[in-house]
Amino acid sequence: MISLNIRRVFIYTGCLSLLGIYSLLWVHMINSQAERTGSDFIGFYSAGRVAQTEGPQSIYIPESQQKIEESQVGFKLAPGQILLFNHLPYLVPALSLLVTENYIASFIRWSIILLAVYFLDICLLLFTIKRSAMKINQTLQLAIGAILFFPFFVSLMNGQDTVFVLLGAVILLIGLDIDKPVLTGLGLCILTIRPQLAFILAFPLFFYNRKIFYWFLIGSVFLGLFVLIFLGLGGTHQLFEILLTSSQGDWYGLSPKEMPTLTGMLHRILPDLSSHIVQVVGLSGYLIALTGLCFTWYKSKRMTYSLIGFAFLVSMFFVPYLHYHDLTLLLIPIFCLPGFHDPQQKDYMILIPIGLSFFLFLGFILDPIRYLTVSISMTFLGYLLLIPNHIKPLQAFTSNIS
């Protein structure tokens, strides 16, 4: 009983602390012109405004984006200083309806939508562990910890579209859980918001269930037609030019050394290494990881949560292009942990989202260890996913404290 009270105190005081910190930081950001216009949202805002004023075919023209961004920052930008909108245009129709000349109001409306989609993501994730018969208080504690997951807050501060990527990942997870290839394929299609992540997950599933891959191909064709019709030939060409520029990592705001990936690690550890060599090593790692996942899914006789969670961890580390806010996807391996389906482990498993949030937040404010905390967190989750009887040492440790 005492250990249960300790857990409750940790969860509720921790959640209240994070909520207070997040609220203060977000209010400070939205009231600071330098911070709100320095966030990634200005790229989404410029895409929506360009679509309104010049049409969708112009949203990937850097000069068009530059005019919109200059109107918000209040000074002239050099061509390389603008924050490019380097995302596929799936969300641009919604953005064009949402944004106005009032940048702050547009940011707030967008943040409300991001929060709503994130709440949906968490509800769907809770659905994936419904059969573990969690108690109401356990479900509530887990939900609050997940909602306050620190990488999501980073995403929210930047106005990023990570919650939609997470939605695709959750739908994929549910589709595999209930053995619905159509639903799994839909999840993969939504994941094409981050194409490099969708592909490294889609091809291995071809060796597990080809129907999933075929539904993914069908959905991708429709998405491709949407992009072509929405942007036109000229706009589609500009899109590929932007994606090529982004893949090279030498444009303002891309910061390859700040990515929690293999390529980011190489930039940080070996700063004098040429970008070309880093790209070659990163692409090689990506292909090796893809091959390994294909072989693993081919050999697997059945779907397991541990396998799915580990596939997401591997994919997130080896994709060449992924930013810190995309670590929100760590919620997938967290919710795939086998301990959620073990009655003796649930009380300890629900501590993980809030515990990792504090750990990652500590690393975020202490810059020298920022990516060390990320590596430790991913290694920790990989260990919990793969090693049997992993929670017993934690149970013994907690019992000794009490």
C-alpha positions as CSV (number, residue, x, y, z in Angstrom):
1,M,0.0,0.0,0.0
2,I,2.9,2.4,0.8
3,S,4.6,1.8,-2.5
4,L,1.3,2.4,-4.3
5,N,1.0,5.8,-2.5
6,I,4.6,6.6,-3.5
7,R,3.7,6.0,-7.1
8,R,0.6,8.1,-6.8
9,V,2.5,11.0,-5.3
10,F,5.2,10.7,-8.0
11,I,2.6,10.6,-10.8
12,Y,0.3,13.4,-9.7
13,T,3.0,15.8,-8.4
14,G,5.0,15.1,-11.5
15,C,2.1,15.7,-13.8
16,L,1.1,18.9,-12.1
17,S,4.8,20.1,-12.2
18,L,5.0,19.4,-16.0
19,L,1.7,21.0,-16.7
20,G,2.7,24.2,-14.8
21,I,6.1,24.3,-16.6
22,Y,4.5,23.7,-20.0
23,S,1.9,26.3,-19.5
24,L,4.4,29.0,-18.5
25,L,6.7,28.2,-21.4
26,W,3.9,28.2,-24.0
27,V,2.4,31.5,-22.7
28,H,5.9,33.0,-22.8
29,M,6.5,31.8,-26.4
30,I,3.2,33.0,-27.8
31,N,3.8,36.5,-26.3
32,S,7.4,36.7,-27.6
33,Q,7.6,37.8,-31.3
34,A,11.1,36.3,-31.6
35,E,10.0,32.9,-30.2
36,R,6.7,32.5,-32.0
37,T,8.0,33.6,-35.4
38,G,11.1,31.5,-34.8
39,S,9.0,28.3,-34.3
40,D,8.4,25.8,-37.1
41,F,4.8,27.0,-37.3
42,I,5.8,30.0,-39.4
43,G,6.5,27.5,-42.2
44,F,3.0,26.0,-41.9
45,Y,1.6,29.5,-41.7
46,S,3.4,30.7,-44.8
47,A,2.1,27.6,-46.7
48,G,-1.5,28.4,-45.7
49,R,-1.2,32.1,-46.5
50,V,0.5,31.4,-49.9
51,A,-2.3,28.9,-50.8
52,Q,-4.8,31.7,-49.9
53,T,-3.2,34.5,-51.8
54,E,-1.3,32.8,-54.7
55,G,-2.8,29.4,-55.0
56,P,-1.6,25.9,-54.0
57,Q,0.8,25.8,-56.9
58,S,3.0,28.4,-55.3
59,I,3.4,27.1,-51.7
60,Y,6.8,25.5,-52.4
61,I,8.3,28.6,-54.1
62,P,10.8,29.9,-51.6
63,E,10.3,33.5,-52.6
64,S,6.5,33.3,-51.9
65,Q,7.2,31.8,-48.5
66,Q,9.8,34.5,-47.9
67,K,7.3,37.3,-48.4
68,I,4.9,35.9,-45.9
69,E,7.6,35.2,-43.3
70,E,9.1,38.7,-43.6
71,S,5.7,40.2,-42.9
72,Q,5.7,38.4,-39.5
73,V,9.3,38.8,-38.4
74,G,9.4,42.5,-39.4
75,F,12.7,42.5,-41.3
76,K,14.3,41.4,-44.6
77,L,15.3,37.8,-44.8
78,A,18.2,36.5,-46.8
79,P,17.1,33.6,-49.2
80,G,18.8,31.0,-47.0
81,Q,17.2,32.4,-43.8
82,I,13.6,31.5,-44.5
83,L,12.1,28.4,-42.8
84,L,11.0,26.2,-45.7
85,F,7.7,24.4,-45.7
86,N,9.2,21.0,-46.5
87,H,6.2,18.8,-45.8
88,L,3.8,17.0,-48.2
89,P,0.7,19.2,-48.8
90,Y,-1.8,17.0,-47.1
91,L,-2.6,19.6,-44.4
92,V,-2.4,22.7,-46.6
93,P,-6.2,22.7,-47.4
94,A,-7.0,22.8,-43.7
95,L,-4.2,25.4,-43.1
96,S,-5.6,27.7,-45.8
97,L,-9.0,27.7,-44.0
98,L,-7.4,28.1,-40.6
99,V,-4.8,30.9,-40.9
100,T,-5.5,34.6,-41.3
101,E,-3.3,37.8,-41.3
102,N,-3.4,37.5,-37.4
103,Y,-0.4,35.2,-36.8
104,I,-1.0,34.8,-33.1
105,A,-4.7,33.9,-33.5
106,S,-3.7,31.4,-36.2
107,F,-1.1,29.8,-34.0
108,I,-3.6,29.4,-31.2
109,R,-6.2,27.9,-33.5
110,W,-3.6,25.5,-34.9
111,S,-2.5,24.5,-31.3
112,I,-6.1,23.7,-30.3
113,I,-6.4,21.4,-33.3
114,L,-3.1,19.7,-32.5
115,L,-4.3,19.2,-28.9
116,A,-7.6,17.7,-30.1
117,V,-5.8,15.3,-32.4
118,Y,-3.3,14.4,-29.7
119,F,-6.1,13.5,-27.3
120,L,-7.6,11.3,-30.0
121,D,-4.2,9.6,-30.4
122,I,-4.0,8.9,-26.7
123,C,-7.6,7.5,-26.6
124,L,-6.8,5.2,-29.4
125,L,-3.5,4.1,-27.7
126,L,-5.5,3.3,-24.6
127,F,-7.8,1.1,-26.8
128,T,-4.7,-1.0,-27.7
129,I,-4.3,-2.1,-24.1
130,K,-8.0,-2.5,-23.3
131,R,-7.7,-6.2,-23.0
132,S,-5.2,-5.9,-20.3
133,A,-8.1,-5.0,-17.9
134,M,-6.4,-2.0,-16.4
135,K,-8.2,-0.4,-13.5
136,I,-9.8,3.0,-13.9
137,N,-7.2,4.8,-11.8
138,Q,-4.3,3.1,-13.7
139,T,-5.8,4.1,-17.0
140,L,-6.2,7.7,-15.8
141,Q,-2.7,7.9,-14.6
142,L,-1.3,6.4,-17.8
143,A,-3.4,8.8,-19.9
144,I,-2.3,11.9,-18.0
145,G,1.4,10.8,-18.2
146,A,1.0,10.2,-22.0
147,I,-0.8,13.5,-22.6
148,L,2.1,15.3,-20.8
149,F,4.8,13.4,-22.7
150,F,7.6,15.9,-23.2
151,P,8.4,15.4,-26.9
152,F,4.8,16.3,-27.7
153,F,5.2,19.5,-25.8
154,V,8.2,20.3,-28.0
155,S,6.1,19.5,-31.0
156,L,3.3,21.8,-29.7
157,M,5.6,24.7,-29.1
158,N,6.8,24.4,-32.7
159,G,3.3,24.0,-34.2
160,Q,4.5,20.8,-35.8
161,D,2.3,18.2,-37.4
162,T,3.7,15.3,-35.4
163,V,0.3,14.4,-33.9
164,F,-0.9,13.4,-37.4
165,V,2.1,11.2,-37.8
166,L,1.4,9.6,-34.5
167,L,-2.2,9.1,-35.6
168,G,-1.0,7.1,-38.5
169,A,1.2,5.1,-36.3
170,V,-1.6,4.4,-33.9
171,I,-4.0,3.3,-36.7
172,L,-1.2,1.0,-38.0
173,L,-0.8,-0.5,-34.5
174,I,-4.6,-1.1,-34.1
175,G,-4.8,-2.5,-37.6
176,L,-2.1,-5.1,-36.8
177,D,-3.7,-5.8,-33.4
178,I,-7.2,-6.7,-34.9
179,D,-5.7,-8.1,-38.1
180,K,-7.3,-5.6,-40.5
181,P,-5.0,-5.0,-43.5
182,V,-7.1,-2.1,-44.8
183,L,-6.7,-0.3,-41.5
184,T,-3.0,-1.0,-41.3
185,G,-2.5,0.2,-44.8
186,L,-4.4,3.4,-44.0
187,G,-2.1,4.0,-41.0
188,L,0.9,3.6,-43.3
189,C,-0.6,6.0,-45.8
190,I,-1.0,8.7,-43.0
191,L,2.6,8.0,-42.0
192,T,3.7,9.2,-45.4
193,I,3.6,12.6,-43.8
194,R,7.1,11.4,-42.9
195,P,7.8,9.4,-46.1
196,Q,11.1,8.0,-44.9
197,L,9.4,6.6,-41.8
198,A,6.5,5.1,-43.8
199,F,8.7,3.3,-46.2
200,I,11.0,1.6,-43.6
201,L,7.9,0.2,-41.9
202,A,5.9,-0.6,-45.1
203,F,8.4,-2.8,-46.9
204,P,8.9,-5.2,-43.9
205,L,5.2,-5.6,-43.6
206,F,5.2,-6.9,-47.2
207,F,6.9,-10.0,-45.9
208,Y,4.4,-10.4,-43.0
209,N,1.1,-9.8,-44.8
210,R,1.2,-8.7,-48.5
211,K,-2.4,-7.4,-48.3
212,I,-1.2,-4.6,-46.0
213,F,1.4,-3.6,-48.5
214,Y,-1.1,-3.7,-51.4
215,W,-3.5,-1.5,-49.5
216,F,-0.6,0.9,-48.7
217,L,0.2,1.1,-52.4
218,I,-3.4,1.7,-53.3
219,G,-3.7,4.5,-50.7
220,S,-0.3,6.0,-51.8
221,V,-1.5,6.2,-55.4
222,F,-4.6,8.2,-54.3
223,L,-2.4,10.5,-52.2
224,G,0.0,10.9,-55.1
225,L,-2.9,11.9,-57.4
226,F,-4.1,14.3,-54.7
227,V,-0.7,16.0,-54.6
228,L,-0.5,16.2,-58.4
229,I,-4.0,17.6,-58.8
230,F,-3.6,20.0,-55.8
231,L,-0.2,21.4,-56.8
232,G,-0.2,21.0,-60.5
233,L,2.9,19.9,-62.5
234,G,4.9,23.0,-61.6
235,G,4.0,22.9,-57.9
236,T,4.8,19.2,-57.7
237,H,8.2,19.9,-59.3
238,Q,8.8,22.6,-56.7
239,L,7.9,20.1,-54.0
240,F,10.6,17.7,-55.1
241,E,13.1,20.6,-55.2
242,I,12.3,21.5,-51.6
243,L,12.5,17.8,-50.5
244,L,15.9,17.5,-52.2
245,T,17.1,20.7,-50.5
246,S,15.9,19.4,-47.1
247,S,17.6,16.0,-47.6
248,Q,20.9,17.8,-48.0
249,G,20.5,19.4,-44.6
250,D,22.2,22.7,-45.5
251,W,19.2,25.1,-45.2
252,Y,18.2,27.3,-42.3
253,G,16.3,25.5,-39.6
254,L,17.1,22.0,-40.7
255,S,20.0,21.5,-38.2
256,P,21.0,17.9,-39.0
257,K,23.3,17.7,-35.9
258,E,20.1,18.2,-33.8
259,M,18.4,15.1,-35.1
260,P,18.0,12.2,-32.7
261,T,19.1,9.8,-35.4
262,L,22.2,8.0,-36.6
263,T,23.1,10.9,-39.0
264,G,22.6,13.4,-36.2
265,M,24.8,11.4,-33.9
266,L,27.6,11.3,-36.6
267,H,27.3,15.1,-37.0
268,R,27.6,15.6,-33.2
269,I,30.4,13.1,-32.6
270,L,32.4,13.8,-35.8
271,P,31.7,17.5,-36.6
272,D,34.5,17.6,-39.2
273,L,33.1,14.7,-41.2
274,S,31.8,15.9,-44.5
275,S,28.1,16.0,-45.0
276,H,28.4,13.7,-48.1
277,I,30.0,10.9,-46.0
278,V,27.4,11.3,-43.3
279,Q,24.7,11.0,-45.9
280,V,26.3,7.9,-47.3
281,V,26.7,6.3,-43.9
282,G,23.1,7.3,-42.9
283,L,21.6,5.9,-46.1
284,S,23.6,2.7,-45.6
285,G,22.3,2.4,-42.1
286,Y,18.8,3.0,-43.3
287,L,19.1,0.2,-45.9
288,I,20.6,-2.2,-43.4
289,A,17.8,-1.5,-40.9
290,L,15.2,-1.9,-43.6
291,T,16.8,-5.3,-44.6
292,G,16.9,-6.4,-41.0
293,L,13.3,-5.5,-40.4
294,C,12.2,-7.3,-43.6
295,F,14.0,-10.4,-42.4
296,T,12.6,-10.2,-38.9
297,W,9.0,-9.8,-40.2
298,Y,9.5,-12.6,-42.7
299,K,10.7,-15.0,-39.9
300,S,8.0,-14.0,-37.5
301,K,5.1,-16.4,-37.3
302,R,2.7,-13.9,-35.5
303,M,2.4,-10.2,-34.7
304,T,3.6,-9.2,-31.2
305,Y,3.5,-5.8,-29.6
306,S,7.2,-6.1,-28.7
307,L,8.1,-6.7,-32.4
308,I,6.1,-3.6,-33.5
309,G,7.5,-1.4,-30.8
310,F,11.1,-2.5,-31.5
311,A,10.5,-1.9,-35.3
312,F,9.5,1.7,-34.5
313,L,12.6,2.2,-32.3
314,V,14.8,0.9,-35.1
315,S,13.1,3.0,-37.7
316,M,13.3,6.2,-35.7
317,F,17.0,5.8,-35.1
318,F,18.0,4.9,-38.7
319,V,15.8,7.2,-40.8
320,P,18.1,9.9,-42.2
321,Y,15.7,12.8,-41.4
322,L,13.8,13.1,-38.1
323,H,13.7,15.9,-35.5
324,Y,13.4,16.0,-31.8
325,H,9.6,16.7,-31.8
326,D,9.1,13.4,-33.7
327,L,10.2,11.6,-30.5
328,T,6.5,11.8,-29.7
329,L,6.4,8.5,-31.6
330,L,8.2,6.9,-28.7
331,L,4.6,6.5,-27.3
332,I,4.2,3.6,-29.7
333,P,7.0,1.4,-28.2
334,I,5.9,2.6,-24.7
335,F,2.4,1.3,-25.3
336,C,3.7,-1.8,-26.9
337,L,5.6,-2.9,-23.7
338,P,4.5,-6.3,-22.6
339,G,4.2,-5.3,-19.0
340,F,0.9,-3.5,-19.7
341,H,-0.6,-7.0,-20.2
342,D,0.8,-8.4,-16.9
343,P,-1.3,-7.8,-13.8
344,Q,1.8,-7.7,-11.6
345,Q,3.6,-5.1,-13.7
346,K,0.9,-2.5,-14.6
347,D,1.5,-0.3,-11.5
348,Y,5.2,0.1,-12.6
349,M,4.6,0.4,-16.4
350,I,2.3,3.5,-16.0
351,L,5.3,5.4,-14.5
352,I,7.2,5.2,-17.7
353,P,5.7,8.1,-19.7
354,I,6.0,10.6,-16.9
355,G,9.4,9.3,-15.9
356,L,10.8,9.6,-19.4
357,S,9.2,13.1,-19.7
358,F,11.2,14.3,-16.7
359,F,14.4,12.6,-18.0
360,L,14.1,14.0,-21.5
361,F,13.2,17.5,-20.1
362,L,16.3,17.4,-17.9
363,G,18.4,16.6,-21.0
364,F,16.6,19.3,-23.0
365,I,17.5,22.1,-20.6
366,L,21.1,20.7,-20.1
367,D,22.3,21.0,-23.7
368,P,25.5,18.8,-23.3
369,I,23.4,15.8,-22.4
370,R,20.3,16.4,-24.5
371,Y,20.9,13.6,-27.0
372,L,22.5,11.4,-24.4
373,T,19.2,11.3,-22.6
374,V,17.4,10.4,-25.9
375,S,19.8,7.5,-26.6
376,I,19.4,6.2,-23.0
377,S,15.6,6.4,-23.3
378,M,15.5,4.5,-26.6
379,T,18.0,1.9,-25.3
380,F,15.9,1.5,-22.1
381,L,12.7,1.0,-24.1
382,G,14.4,-1.5,-26.4
383,Y,15.6,-3.4,-23.4
384,L,12.1,-3.5,-21.9
385,L,10.7,-4.7,-25.2
386,L,13.1,-7.5,-25.8
387,I,14.3,-8.8,-22.5
388,P,12.0,-11.2,-20.5
389,N,11.3,-10.6,-16.8
390,H,12.6,-7.1,-17.3
391,I,10.5,-5.4,-14.6
392,K,11.5,-7.6,-11.7
393,P,14.5,-5.6,-10.7
394,L,12.4,-2.4,-10.7
395,Q,9.7,-4.1,-8.5
396,A,12.4,-5.3,-6.0
397,F,13.9,-1.8,-5.9
398,T,10.6,-0.1,-5.3
399,S,9.7,-2.6,-2.6
400,N,13.0,-2.0,-0.8
401,I,12.3,1.8,-0.8
402,S,8.9,1.3,0.7
